C-alpha cells in the first residue's frame, strides 16, 4: 500500500491561507465606503501576497513525491559470512554489503561465488542455500545483469527462495564469470539507473578481490 504523505497538510496550507487572504481583501473592499490611497496600496500588496501563496501551494502539490509500494520484508535481520574466507575478503564483503544496504533500496543481499554462498546480509530468507535457477544460470552464463522490477509477476520468482518471501524487486548482478550479487528490495520498480550503475561498480570491485 502507498505510504501517506506526512506533509500533505503543510503542502495545502499556502493555498488555504492565500485563498482566505484574497476573500478577506474582497470583503474589506466591498464594506469600505470610501477608499483611501494607502488602503489601495495595501490591497495591491495583499493581492500579490495571496497570489504568491496560492502559486506556491500549487507548485508544492505538483512536486509531491509518489511513494512506491513499500512492504516490510518478512524475516530476521542478520549478517552471515562464510567462515573459511580470508580476513581481507571478509572485510571487503562487509564494506560492499554495507554500502549497498545504506545507499540503495536493497534490504536483503546474497553473494554467490564459485558455487558457494559467501555472504548473506540484511533481512534473511528462511533458506541459506542457493540453488541456481533459470534466471541466475542465465546471469552466470551471459555475465549480464537481470533486473526483475516486480518479482511477483515473474514465474521464475520461485528460485529466489533464499530471499525473504515477500521480496518486491531483485537484481542479479554478475561478479565476473564466477558468481553473482543478488539484491532484494522492499518495493517494486525502486532501483534507479544510478543504483544499477553503483551496483555494477561494486560487483566489479568484488570480482577483482575474489579472483585473487
FENDAFEN-V552127 format. One record per helix or strand of 2 or more residues. SS is the DSSP state (alpha for helix, beta for strand). FROM is the first residue (numbers start at 1). TO is the last residue. If there is no record, write none. Layout:
BEGIN
{{SS | FROM | TO} {SS | FROM | TO}}
END
This chain:
BEGIN
{{alpha | 8 | 31} {alpha | 37 | 62} {beta | 77 | 81} {alpha | 87 | 103} {beta | 106 | 113} {beta | 116 | 123} {alpha | 134 | 142} {beta | 146 | 148} {alpha | 151 | 153} {alpha | 155 | 160} {beta | 169 | 175} {beta | 179 | 185} {alpha | 193 | 211}}
END
